[in-house]
Amino acid sequence: MSRVLEVALAEVAKLPPGEQDALGALLLEEMWTEGRWSGCFAASQNTLKELADVALAEHRAGKTKPLIDSL
């Protein structure tokens, strides 16, 4: 375990049980969400490449315009 995580968990251990549970639930949800996102992103690489190819082709064909005309 990293030193930063050790310090964080030591601080969490000082909290009342209800707050520890709430923080633990948040941490687990974040980890699970990140895992789902990573899986979806990895599984969509072919689709993302196809969309990028279409977008580049449209840009090269002059079918796009800047989002901001000038700064």
Sequence and secondary structure as in RCSB ss.txt:
>XXXX:A:sequence
MSRVLEVALAEVAKLPPGEQDALGALLLEEMWTEGRWSGCFAASQNTLKELADVALAEHRAGKTKPLIDSL
>XXXX:A:secstr
  HHHHHHHHHHHTS HHHHHHHHHHHHHHHHHHHHHHHHHHHTHHHHHHHHHHHHHHHHTT    SSS  
